[in-house]
Amino acid sequence: MVQGTTSDAGKSLLVTGLCRWLARRGVRVAPFKPQNMALNSAVTTDGGEIGRSQAVQATACGLEPHTDMNPVLIKPTTDTGAQVIVQGRALASMDAVDYHGFKRQARAAVLESFERLAAHYEAIVVEGAGSPAEINLREGDIANMGFAEAVDCPVVLIADIDRGGVFAHLVGTLALLSESERQRVAGFVINRFRGDLSLLQPGLDWLQQETGKPVLGVLPYLHGLHLEAEDALATGGAKASAALRVIVPVLPRISNHTDFDPLRLHPQVDFRFVGPDAPIPPADLIILPGSKSVRDDLAWLRAQGWETTLRRHLRYGGKLIGICGGFQNDPLGVEGEPGASQGLGLLDLETTLERNKQLRNVTGRLVLGDAPVFGYEIHAGTSSGPALAHPAVLLDNATDGALGDDGQVLGTYLHGLFESSAACDALLAWAGLADAATPDYEALRESGIERIADAVASSLDTRALAGILALPVEDTAV
């Protein structure tokens, strides 16, 4: 199990790298995260929903994602409430106190899923959540040491040196664990190091002498690495010389923002997330992203001045795409207080959230350019209205979304819309980029996974890791 001294210490990265390193060696390996809190998710082969990071880790293993790989997913809807998804299915909305009382049931689901995986794979690489040293969350813990203790699992502790204070993070975390938990820690990994390793060596020697725990290695800072984010919003410098400008508002409960990774990485696109109270720059294409709290995020959008901006944008010939959350009303209170909100009125349709989600992977063709497209649906909304007579996507057995009569507004439920190079080319051409040449996004994802696995193989003590995993230590080189 990989646990971190902080959020974003590199747990997802290390688990992904270990999964691919083991798969290269012919080990039947699977990823596992007992409890995940994230708004980026994926649809599994068994028709459920898990965290996006576990889907990427499944790819690193050469597997299709399965609900057992992330049995508890928590999707925040407010600062104090969240939708709780157990073994792929939305169970209920709970506040923090309710969820604390639910942990016993959640623990049973976690152990059940882990046992199923353990019966089919030689190795399981487990990802913790946040930090194991969160004292207030120790009781009934299923995300970190509580899980490790339950299944008798060794732990590797990772810390991010780029943040500073790496030795304090590691020693302090160890000090806050119980004696049995400290014994469970098999070693440390330091992440995101840049510079001359010899200058770090005195600190590594001190750390091992002080704690009695080995440093299993130091991962370098992998510049330009692309790994789909668990939840943190990816940032990057604007490309002012790019041919097409695309902006996306950062809604308070923005979900599945990994939808925009192909655009963010596109050499011809100046892509920008626009945060709260930030000036809204001019753009050729504006995209309204998915949301886990549709009505509240719509109110926020209006309060931030986006409605006026959108109408001006369309008057001057700009293009607009709404993905998933842009459609929806919530009379049942699925995501918050029951009620309905007047939408932007740009497509003649109405959408209502229902209790049961629609979860499916789909393929089809965009109406624009007849381009092949693939993606996934994660939504509780059902839509009706005249606008749907002009769909945006022709799926294999259905239609999806709508394309406005003026040709400027497109709405769809489809996440992953830009991952098909042909579909991305067609959408960017519609938005004004005549010579769009979209890179192969699957190849970019695969390249990132390979880079991480290479770093694991070259920078970590792979013999020690094989020993921790109780695997044969011979021929550990890749």
One Martini backbone bead per residue (centre of mass of N, CA, C, O) as a GRO file, in nm:
protein
  478
    1MET     BB    1   0.097   0.036   0.022
    2VAL     BB    2   0.026   0.376  -0.063
    3GLN     BB    3   0.130   0.650   0.128
    4GLY     BB    4   0.085   0.991   0.236
    5THR     BB    5   0.173   1.295   0.388
    6THR     BB    6  -0.009   1.412   0.154
    7SER     BB    7  -0.162   1.562  -0.065
    8ASP     BB    8  -0.005   1.524  -0.364
    9ALA     BB    9   0.266   1.337  -0.321
   10GLY     BB   10   0.230   1.055  -0.530
   11LYS     BB   11   0.044   0.805  -0.517
   12SER     BB   12  -0.074   0.768  -0.800
   13LEU     BB   13   0.195   0.758  -0.945
   14LEU     BB   14   0.322   0.512  -0.799
   15VAL     BB   15   0.102   0.309  -0.857
   16THR     BB   16   0.120   0.326  -1.162
   17GLY     BB   17   0.420   0.245  -1.185
   18LEU     BB   18   0.400  -0.030  -1.039
   19CYS     BB   19   0.195  -0.159  -1.225
   20ARG     BB   20   0.368  -0.149  -1.484
   21TRP     BB   21   0.623  -0.286  -1.378
   22LEU     BB   22   0.477  -0.555  -1.314
   23ALA     BB   23   0.353  -0.610  -1.594
   24ARG     BB   24   0.627  -0.633  -1.741
   25ARG     BB   25   0.696  -0.899  -1.553
   26GLY     BB   26   0.411  -1.072  -1.554
   27VAL     BB   27   0.229  -0.961  -1.341
   28ARG     BB   28  -0.072  -1.004  -1.174
   29VAL     BB   29  -0.220  -0.684  -1.156
   30ALA     BB   30  -0.390  -0.456  -0.923
   31PRO     BB   31  -0.582  -0.196  -0.831
   32PHE     BB   32  -0.643   0.000  -0.513
   33LYS     BB   33  -0.915   0.198  -0.354
   34PRO     BB   34  -1.108   0.217  -0.091
   35GLN     BB   35  -1.108   0.550  -0.069
   36ASN     BB   36  -1.262   0.820  -0.256
   37MET     BB   37  -1.219   1.178  -0.318
   38ALA     BB   38  -1.400   1.269  -0.616
   39LEU     BB   39  -1.496   1.425  -0.949
   40ASN     BB   40  -1.328   1.212  -1.100
   41SER     BB   41  -1.456   0.974  -1.332
   42ALA     BB   42  -1.555   0.631  -1.421
   43VAL     BB   43  -1.650   0.372  -1.636
   44THR     BB   44  -1.720   0.042  -1.613
   45THR     BB   45  -1.762  -0.281  -1.727
   46ASP     BB   46  -1.994  -0.321  -1.484
   47GLY     BB   47  -2.158  -0.034  -1.468
   48GLY     BB   48  -1.985   0.171  -1.303
   49GLU     BB   49  -1.815   0.382  -1.048
   50ILE     BB   50  -1.492   0.547  -1.050
   51GLY     BB   51  -1.202   0.663  -1.014
   52ARG     BB   52  -0.986   0.786  -1.243
   53SER     BB   53  -0.716   0.672  -1.134
   54GLN     BB   54  -0.803   0.369  -1.141
   55ALA     BB   55  -0.837   0.358  -1.446
   56VAL     BB   56  -0.541   0.420  -1.512
   57GLN     BB   57  -0.422   0.183  -1.345
   58ALA     BB   58  -0.554  -0.034  -1.512
   59THR     BB   59  -0.404   0.034  -1.770
   60ALA     BB   60  -0.121  -0.027  -1.646
   61CYS     BB   61  -0.218  -0.343  -1.614
   62GLY     BB   62  -0.411  -0.426  -1.864
   63LEU     BB   63  -0.701  -0.324  -1.771
   64GLU     BB   64  -1.021  -0.308  -1.691
   65PRO     BB   65  -1.233  -0.139  -1.521
   66HIS     BB   66  -1.347  -0.188  -1.176
   67THR     BB   67  -1.534  -0.154  -0.890
   68ASP     BB   68  -1.325  -0.304  -0.696
   69MET     BB   69  -1.094  -0.073  -0.723
   70ASN     BB   70  -1.339   0.137  -0.595
   71PRO     BB   71  -1.576   0.096  -0.355
   72VAL     BB   72  -1.531   0.407  -0.248
   73LEU     BB   73  -1.711   0.703  -0.353
   74ILE     BB   74  -1.669   1.057  -0.305
   75LYS     BB   75  -1.901   1.329  -0.398
   76PRO     BB   76  -1.901   1.646  -0.371
   77THR     BB   77  -2.165   1.910  -0.319
   78THR     BB   78  -2.042   2.030  -0.060
   79ASP     BB   79  -1.866   2.116   0.224
   80THR     BB   80  -2.062   1.876   0.392
   81GLY     BB   81  -2.146   1.713   0.127
   82ALA     BB   82  -2.225   1.381  -0.029
   83GLN     BB   83  -2.187   1.136  -0.259
   84VAL     BB   84  -2.231   0.783  -0.218
   85ILE     BB   85  -2.026   0.523  -0.357
   86VAL     BB   86  -2.095   0.167  -0.388
   87GLN     BB   87  -1.980  -0.042  -0.599
   88GLY     BB   88  -2.075   0.189  -0.835
   89ARG     BB   89  -2.323   0.296  -0.650
   90ALA     BB   90  -2.553   0.514  -0.566
   91LEU     BB   91  -2.676   0.556  -0.239
   92ALA     BB   92  -2.616   0.854  -0.101
   93SER     BB   93  -2.661   1.146   0.078
   94MET     BB   94  -2.405   1.294   0.291
   95ASP     BB   95  -2.275   1.382   0.574
   96ALA     BB   96  -2.014   1.352   0.782
   97VAL     BB   97  -2.174   1.219   1.013
   98ASP     BB   98  -2.318   1.002   0.850
   99TYR     BB   99  -2.061   0.866   0.739
  100HIS     BB  100  -1.939   0.781   1.005
  101GLY     BB  101  -2.183   0.580   1.060
  102PHE     BB  102  -2.123   0.415   0.774
  103LYS     BB  103  -1.835   0.277   0.787
  104ARG     BB  104  -1.902  -0.019   0.843
  105GLN     BB  105  -2.030  -0.072   0.564
  106ALA     BB  106  -1.792   0.023   0.398
  107ARG     BB  107  -1.587  -0.183   0.503
  108ALA     BB  108  -1.727  -0.435   0.394
  109ALA     BB  109  -1.701  -0.354   0.094
  110VAL     BB  110  -1.395  -0.328   0.085
  111LEU     BB  111  -1.323  -0.623   0.171
  112GLU     BB  112  -1.479  -0.766  -0.050
  113SER     BB  113  -1.329  -0.646  -0.295
  114PHE     BB  114  -1.043  -0.730  -0.213
  115GLU     BB  115  -1.094  -1.038  -0.207
  116ARG     BB  116  -1.160  -1.064  -0.505
  117LEU     BB  117  -0.890  -0.968  -0.612
  118ALA     BB  118  -0.702  -1.164  -0.450
  119ALA     BB  119  -0.820  -1.422  -0.611
  120HIS     BB  120  -0.693  -1.306  -0.915
  121TYR     BB  121  -0.417  -1.185  -0.798
  122GLU     BB  122  -0.078  -1.152  -0.718
  123ALA     BB  123  -0.114  -0.832  -0.709
  124ILE     BB  124  -0.168  -0.538  -0.496
  125VAL     BB  125  -0.206  -0.187  -0.542
  126VAL     BB  126  -0.240   0.053  -0.292
  127GLU     BB  127  -0.431   0.351  -0.227
  128GLY     BB  128  -0.439   0.611  -0.051
  129ALA     BB  129  -0.568   0.894   0.157
  130GLY     BB  130  -0.399   1.144   0.198
  131SER     BB  131  -0.340   1.096   0.544
  132PRO     BB  132  -0.256   0.890   0.827
  133ALA     BB  133  -0.231   1.165   1.032
  134GLU     BB  134  -0.546   1.201   1.078
  135ILE     BB  135  -0.669   1.207   1.383
  136ASN     BB  136  -0.986   1.266   1.334
  137LEU     BB  137  -0.995   0.988   1.125
  138ARG     BB  138  -0.919   0.714   1.272
  139GLU     BB  139  -1.193   0.628   1.330
  140GLY     BB  140  -1.281   0.385   1.109
  141ASP     BB  141  -1.063   0.345   0.912
  142ILE     BB  142  -1.039   0.278   0.531
  143ALA     BB  143  -0.794   0.445   0.373
  144ASN     BB  144  -0.545   0.343   0.548
  145MET     BB  145  -0.442   0.192   0.825
  146GLY     BB  146  -0.707   0.044   0.871
  147PHE     BB  147  -0.672  -0.131   0.621
  148ALA     BB  148  -0.384  -0.242   0.659
  149GLU     BB  149  -0.456  -0.390   0.924
  150ALA     BB  150  -0.690  -0.572   0.817
  151VAL     BB  151  -0.483  -0.707   0.574
  152ASP     BB  152  -0.180  -0.704   0.624
  153CYS     BB  153  -0.020  -0.437   0.500
  154PRO     BB  154   0.226  -0.296   0.352
  155VAL     BB  155   0.404   0.027   0.369
  156VAL     BB  156   0.449   0.314   0.163
  157LEU     BB  157   0.605   0.631   0.201
  158ILE     BB  158   0.518   0.944   0.050
  159ALA     BB  159   0.705   1.244  -0.059
  160ASP     BB  160   0.727   1.599  -0.134
  161ILE     BB  161   1.008   1.796  -0.206
  162ASP     BB  162   0.892   2.049  -0.363
  163ARG     BB  163   0.744   2.171  -0.098
  164GLY     BB  164   0.897   2.104   0.139
  165GLY     BB  165   0.971   1.933   0.435
  166VAL     BB  166   1.020   1.619   0.396
  167PHE     BB  167   1.132   1.522   0.674
  168ALA     BB  168   0.899   1.622   0.846
  169HIS     BB  169   0.678   1.460   0.708
  170LEU     BB  170   0.790   1.176   0.770
  171VAL     BB  171   0.848   1.192   1.076
  172GLY     BB  172   0.571   1.306   1.162
  173THR     BB  173   0.397   1.077   1.059
  174LEU     BB  174   0.529   0.849   1.218
  175ALA     BB  175   0.473   0.976   1.506
  176LEU     BB  176   0.139   0.956   1.461
  177LEU     BB  177   0.161   0.663   1.489
  178SER     BB  178   0.131   0.368   1.576
  179GLU     BB  179   0.322   0.107   1.644
  180SER     BB  180   0.200  -0.091   1.434
  181GLU     BB  181   0.212   0.116   1.199
  182ARG     BB  182   0.516   0.167   1.199
  183GLN     BB  183   0.591  -0.133   1.138
  184ARG     BB  184   0.443  -0.129   0.851
  185VAL     BB  185   0.663   0.049   0.749
  186ALA     BB  186   0.897  -0.025   0.481
  187GLY     BB  187   0.923   0.275   0.353
  188PHE     BB  188   1.062   0.531   0.142
  189VAL     BB  189   0.950   0.798  -0.083
  190ILE     BB  190   1.081   1.041  -0.301
  191ASN     BB  191   0.941   1.322  -0.466
  192ARG     BB  192   1.032   1.558  -0.695
  193PHE     BB  193   1.336   1.565  -0.780
  194ARG     BB  194   1.585   1.830  -0.817
  195GLY     BB  195   1.914   1.753  -0.894
  196ASP     BB  196   2.170   1.655  -0.684
  197LEU     BB  197   2.176   1.363  -0.511
  198SER     BB  198   2.430   1.409  -0.329
  199LEU     BB  199   2.293   1.647  -0.164
  200LEU     BB  200   2.072   1.441  -0.029
  201GLN     BB  201   2.219   1.203   0.119
  202PRO     BB  202   2.247   1.301   0.415
  203GLY     BB  203   1.938   1.297   0.462
  204LEU     BB  204   1.893   0.996   0.405
  205ASP     BB  205   2.079   0.890   0.625
  206TRP     BB  206   1.934   1.023   0.861
  207LEU     BB  207   1.652   0.899   0.819
  208GLN     BB  208   1.738   0.605   0.860
  209GLN     BB  209   1.864   0.642   1.145
  210GLU     BB  210   1.611   0.775   1.288
  211THR     BB  211   1.385   0.536   1.190
  212GLY     BB  212   1.481   0.251   1.048
  213LYS     BB  213   1.414   0.331   0.750
  214PRO     BB  214   1.410   0.290   0.423
  215VAL     BB  215   1.517   0.427   0.122
  216LEU     BB  216   1.381   0.330  -0.190
  217GLY     BB  217   1.382   0.627  -0.321
  218VAL     BB  218   1.415   0.880  -0.595
  219LEU     BB  219   1.206   1.074  -0.767
  220PRO     BB  220   1.182   1.254  -1.030
  221TYR     BB  221   1.117   1.532  -1.200
  222LEU     BB  222   0.854   1.517  -1.444
  223HIS     BB  223   0.859   1.689  -1.704
  224GLY     BB  224   0.557   1.703  -1.874
  225LEU     BB  225   0.371   1.526  -1.731
  226HIS     BB  226   0.098   1.296  -1.800
  227LEU     BB  227  -0.167   1.267  -1.549
  228GLU     BB  228  -0.458   1.198  -1.452
  229ALA     BB  229  -0.653   1.350  -1.234
  230GLU     BB  230  -0.816   1.295  -0.948
  231ASP     BB  231  -0.883   1.635  -0.873
  232ALA     BB  232  -0.683   1.824  -0.945
  233LEU     BB  233  -0.616   2.109  -1.112
  234ALA     BB  234  -0.482   2.163  -1.400
  235THR     BB  235  -0.191   2.340  -1.499
  236GLY     BB  236  -0.089   2.602  -1.740
  237GLY     BB  237   0.046   2.763  -1.982
  238ALA     BB  238  -0.016   2.984  -2.202
  239LYS     BB  239  -0.076   2.993  -2.570
  240ALA     BB  240  -0.058   3.280  -2.742
  241SER     BB  241   0.017   3.151  -3.043
  242ALA     BB  242  -0.229   3.014  -3.076
  243ALA     BB  243  -0.513   2.965  -3.290
  244LEU     BB  244  -0.698   2.879  -3.034
  245ARG     BB  245  -0.950   2.981  -2.800
  246VAL     BB  246  -1.001   2.828  -2.469
  247ILE     BB  247  -1.265   2.822  -2.218
  248VAL     BB  248  -1.313   2.744  -1.853
  249PRO     BB  249  -1.506   2.731  -1.589
  250VAL     BB  250  -1.454   2.715  -1.235
  251LEU     BB  251  -1.644   2.543  -1.071
  252PRO     BB  252  -1.704   2.453  -0.751
  253ARG     BB  253  -1.824   2.152  -0.887
  254ILE     BB  254  -1.630   2.038  -1.076
  255SER     BB  255  -1.641   1.777  -1.328
  256ASN     BB  256  -1.450   1.603  -1.530
  257HIS     BB  257  -1.181   1.783  -1.621
  258THR     BB  258  -1.037   1.563  -1.804
  259ASP     BB  259  -1.180   1.637  -2.070
  260PHE     BB  260  -0.945   1.882  -2.124
  261ASP     BB  261  -0.664   1.756  -2.180
  262PRO     BB  262  -0.648   1.758  -2.495
  263LEU     BB  263  -0.654   2.075  -2.500
  264ARG     BB  264  -0.423   2.148  -2.302
  265LEU     BB  265  -0.210   1.970  -2.497
  266HIS     BB  266  -0.261   2.140  -2.742
  267PRO     BB  267  -0.060   2.317  -2.970
  268GLN     BB  268  -0.322   2.495  -3.104
  269VAL     BB  269  -0.416   2.558  -2.799
  270ASP     BB  270  -0.553   2.811  -2.590
  271PHE     BB  271  -0.585   2.701  -2.267
  272ARG     BB  272  -0.833   2.799  -2.004
  273PHE     BB  273  -0.884   2.841  -1.677
  274VAL     BB  274  -1.151   3.012  -1.496
  275GLY     BB  275  -1.166   3.163  -1.212
  276PRO     BB  276  -1.260   3.322  -0.951
  277ASP     BB  277  -1.269   3.667  -1.025
  278ALA     BB  278  -1.170   3.645  -1.303
  279PRO     BB  279  -1.095   3.738  -1.593
  280ILE     BB  280  -1.262   3.720  -1.905
  281PRO     BB  281  -1.151   3.605  -2.182
  282PRO     BB  282  -1.121   3.583  -2.493
  283ALA     BB  283  -1.295   3.359  -2.734
  284ASP     BB  284  -1.389   3.093  -2.951
  285LEU     BB  285  -1.429   2.883  -2.703
  286ILE     BB  286  -1.684   2.768  -2.482
  287ILE     BB  287  -1.692   2.561  -2.180
  288LEU     BB  288  -1.928   2.379  -2.002
  289PRO     BB  289  -1.903   2.190  -1.739
  290GLY     BB  290  -1.927   1.973  -1.519
  291SER     BB  291  -2.150   1.896  -1.231
  292LYS     BB  292  -2.236   1.830  -0.870
  293SER     BB  293  -2.402   2.133  -0.860
  294VAL     BB  294  -2.595   2.275  -1.072
  295ARG     BB  295  -2.760   2.510  -0.943
  296ASP     BB  296  -2.528   2.644  -0.787
  297ASP     BB  297  -2.340   2.683  -1.037
  298LEU     BB  298  -2.532   2.864  -1.194
  299ALA     BB  299  -2.542   3.092  -0.987
  300TRP     BB  300  -2.238   3.145  -0.996
  301LEU     BB  301  -2.216   3.213  -1.294
  302ARG     BB  302  -2.393   3.463  -1.278
  303ALA     BB  303  -2.236   3.616  -1.050
  304GLN     BB  304  -1.967   3.619  -1.248
  305GLY     BB  305  -2.083   3.707  -1.555
  306TRP     BB  306  -2.129   3.474  -1.777
  307GLU     BB  307  -2.396   3.530  -1.921
  308THR     BB  308  -2.311   3.789  -2.060
  309THR     BB  309  -2.064   3.670  -2.201
  310LEU     BB  310  -2.211   3.451  -2.369
  311ARG     BB  311  -2.394   3.640  -2.533
  312ARG     BB  312  -2.165   3.803  -2.660
  313HIS     BB  313  -2.013   3.568  -2.786
  314LEU     BB  314  -2.250   3.486  -2.979
  315ARG     BB  315  -2.290   3.758  -3.128
  316TYR     BB  316  -1.971   3.724  -3.236
  317GLY     BB  317  -1.957   3.395  -3.323
  318GLY     BB  318  -1.923   3.206  -3.107
  319LYS     BB  319  -1.862   2.906  -2.930
  320LEU     BB  320  -2.068   2.642  -2.757
  321ILE     BB  321  -2.022   2.408  -2.483
  322GLY     BB  322  -2.218   2.153  -2.316
  323ILE     BB  323  -2.142   1.938  -2.034
  324CYS     BB  324  -2.396   1.782  -1.885
  325GLY     BB  325  -2.464   2.007  -1.648
  326GLY     BB  326  -2.597   2.218  -1.858
  327PHE     BB  327  -2.904   2.074  -1.846
  328GLN     BB  328  -2.998   2.086  -1.521
  329ASN     BB  329  -3.244   1.982  -1.301
  330ASP     BB  330  -3.376   1.948  -0.927
  331PRO     BB  331  -3.668   1.846  -0.787
  332LEU     BB  332  -3.550   1.606  -0.577
  333GLY     BB  333  -3.265   1.670  -0.448
  334VAL     BB  334  -2.999   1.515  -0.538
  335GLU     BB  335  -2.781   1.784  -0.497
  336GLY     BB  336  -3.002   1.930  -0.304
  337GLU     BB  337  -3.222   2.148  -0.313
  338PRO     BB  338  -3.518   2.154  -0.417
  339GLY     BB  339  -3.566   2.235  -0.768
  340ALA     BB  340  -3.561   2.506  -1.008
  341SER     BB  341  -3.390   2.637  -1.302
  342GLN     BB  342  -3.316   2.875  -1.514
  343GLY     BB  343  -3.170   2.868  -1.786
  344LEU     BB  344  -3.009   3.008  -2.067
  345GLY     BB  345  -3.182   2.943  -2.340
  346LEU     BB  346  -3.008   2.797  -2.594
  347LEU     BB  347  -3.189   2.538  -2.555
  348ASP     BB  348  -3.487   2.349  -2.636
  349LEU     BB  349  -3.488   2.230  -2.312
  350GLU     BB  350  -3.534   1.970  -2.054
  351THR     BB  351  -3.402   1.879  -1.724
  352THR     BB  352  -3.401   1.587  -1.503
  353LEU     BB  353  -3.331   1.466  -1.200
  354GLU     BB  354  -3.256   1.140  -1.088
  355ARG     BB  355  -3.179   0.881  -0.885
  356ASN     BB  356  -3.070   0.732  -1.132
  357LYS     BB  357  -2.799   0.650  -1.302
  358GLN     BB  358  -2.614   0.693  -1.598
  359LEU     BB  359  -2.393   0.416  -1.703
  360ARG     BB  360  -2.174   0.450  -1.991
  361ASN     BB  361  -2.023   0.325  -2.270
  362VAL     BB  362  -1.951   0.494  -2.586
  363THR     BB  363  -2.039   0.506  -2.938
  364GLY     BB  364  -1.988   0.711  -3.246
  365ARG     BB  365  -2.113   1.016  -3.415
  366LEU     BB  366  -2.063   1.311  -3.526
  367VAL     BB  367  -2.228   1.547  -3.694
  368LEU     BB  368  -1.966   1.678  -3.709
  369GLY     BB  369  -1.804   1.537  -3.980
  370ASP     BB  370  -1.858   1.236  -3.910
  371ALA     BB  371  -1.711   1.169  -3.641
  372PRO     BB  372  -1.559   0.969  -3.442
  373VAL     BB  373  -1.678   0.860  -3.110
  374PHE     BB  374  -1.588   0.849  -2.756
  375GLY     BB  375  -1.720   0.750  -2.422
  376TYR     BB  376  -1.903   0.876  -2.128
  377GLU     BB  377  -2.171   0.825  -1.888
  378ILE     BB  378  -2.259   1.058  -1.602
  379HIS     BB  379  -2.604   1.064  -1.514
  380ALA     BB  380  -2.936   1.184  -1.390
  381GLY     BB  381  -3.033   1.298  -1.649
  382THR     BB  382  -3.330   1.394  -1.837
  383SER     BB  383  -3.427   1.475  -2.168
  384SER     BB  384  -3.640   1.733  -2.326
  385GLY     BB  385  -3.721   1.844  -2.656
  386PRO     BB  386  -3.681   1.996  -2.963
  387ALA     BB  387  -3.361   1.998  -2.976
  388LEU     BB  388  -3.333   1.672  -3.003
  389ALA     BB  389  -3.388   1.667  -3.320
  390HIS     BB  390  -3.071   1.787  -3.309
  391PRO     BB  391  -2.822   1.611  -3.276
  392ALA     BB  392  -2.474   1.569  -3.189
  393VAL     BB  393  -2.503   1.246  -3.150
  394LEU     BB  394  -2.451   0.922  -3.301
  395LEU     BB  395  -2.527   0.642  -3.176
  396ASP     BB  396  -2.561   0.312  -3.207
  397ASN     BB  397  -2.874   0.325  -3.034
  398ALA     BB  398  -2.868   0.650  -3.038
  399THR     BB  399  -2.892   0.976  -2.902
  400ASP     BB  400  -2.716   1.300  -2.846
  401GLY     BB  401  -2.813   1.584  -2.774
  402ALA     BB  402  -2.741   1.921  -2.920
  403LEU     BB  403  -2.790   2.139  -3.209
  404GLY     BB  404  -2.822   2.438  -3.289
  405ASP     BB  405  -2.972   2.622  -3.537
  406ASP     BB  406  -2.709   2.827  -3.554
  407GLY     BB  407  -2.438   2.647  -3.491
  408GLN     BB  408  -2.315   2.748  -3.184
  409VAL     BB  409  -2.462   2.518  -3.009
  410LEU     BB  410  -2.351   2.252  -2.783
  411GLY     BB  411  -2.494   1.950  -2.643
  412THR     BB  412  -2.376   1.702  -2.390
  413TYR     BB  413  -2.311   1.389  -2.207
  414LEU     BB  414  -2.019   1.350  -2.319
  415HIS     BB  415  -1.744   1.210  -2.208
  416GLY     BB  416  -1.449   1.233  -2.392
  417LEU     BB  417  -1.488   1.407  -2.659
  418PHE     BB  418  -1.154   1.471  -2.719
  419GLU     BB  419  -1.004   1.181  -2.750
  420SER     BB  420  -1.079   1.190  -3.035
  421SER     BB  421  -0.915   1.315  -3.296
  422ALA     BB  422  -1.149   1.349  -3.496
  423ALA     BB  423  -1.345   1.495  -3.305
  424CYS     BB  424  -1.159   1.727  -3.228
  425ASP     BB  425  -1.116   1.835  -3.510
  426ALA     BB  426  -1.417   1.898  -3.566
  427LEU     BB  427  -1.463   2.096  -3.326
  428LEU     BB  428  -1.232   2.295  -3.397
  429ALA     BB  429  -1.334   2.364  -3.678
  430TRP     BB  430  -1.608   2.478  -3.579
  431ALA     BB  431  -1.444   2.700  -3.396
  432GLY     BB  432  -1.189   2.784  -3.629
  433LEU     BB  433  -0.984   2.535  -3.694
  434ALA     BB  434  -0.882   2.441  -4.000
  435ASP     BB  435  -0.584   2.279  -3.911
  436ALA     BB  436  -0.643   2.043  -3.738
  437ALA     BB  437  -0.397   1.846  -3.519
  438THR     BB  438  -0.453   1.594  -3.322
  439PRO     BB  439  -0.332   1.427  -3.088
  440ASP     BB  440  -0.273   1.121  -2.948
  441TYR     BB  441  -0.408   1.059  -2.645
  442GLU     BB  442  -0.343   0.764  -2.582
  443ALA     BB  443  -0.039   0.802  -2.629
  444LEU     BB  444   0.004   1.009  -2.404
  445ARG     BB  445  -0.086   0.831  -2.172
  446GLU     BB  446   0.114   0.599  -2.223
  447SER     BB  447   0.372   0.768  -2.197
  448GLY     BB  448   0.331   0.845  -1.900
  449ILE     BB  449   0.332   0.561  -1.781
  450GLU     BB  450   0.614   0.482  -1.887
  451ARG     BB  451   0.776   0.702  -1.739
  452ILE     BB  452   0.708   0.608  -1.454
  453ALA     BB  453   0.816   0.318  -1.481
  454ASP     BB  454   1.105   0.401  -1.545
  455ALA     BB  455   1.152   0.549  -1.275
  456VAL     BB  456   1.110   0.306  -1.095
  457ALA     BB  457   1.335   0.123  -1.223
  458SER     BB  458   1.580   0.351  -1.187
  459SER     BB  459   1.513   0.481  -0.870
  460LEU     BB  460   1.441   0.214  -0.735
  461ASP     BB  461   1.429  -0.062  -0.516
  462THR     BB  462   1.325  -0.345  -0.667
  463ARG     BB  463   1.406  -0.568  -0.473
  464ALA     BB  464   1.257  -0.453  -0.228
  465LEU     BB  465   0.976  -0.441  -0.358
  466ALA     BB  466   0.953  -0.742  -0.417
  467GLY     BB  467   0.970  -0.820  -0.118
  468ILE     BB  468   0.718  -0.665  -0.019
  469LEU     BB  469   0.537  -0.836  -0.240
  470ALA     BB  470   0.631  -1.137  -0.242
  471LEU     BB  471   0.837  -1.162  -0.477
  472PRO     BB  472   1.050  -1.245  -0.691
  473VAL     BB  473   1.387  -1.103  -0.715
  474GLU     BB  474   1.454  -1.197  -0.974
  475ASP     BB  475   1.472  -1.016  -1.244
  476THR     BB  476   1.402  -0.685  -1.188
  477ALA     BB  477   1.478  -0.589  -1.442
  478VAL     BB  478   1.367  -0.398  -1.743
   0.00000   0.00000   0.00000
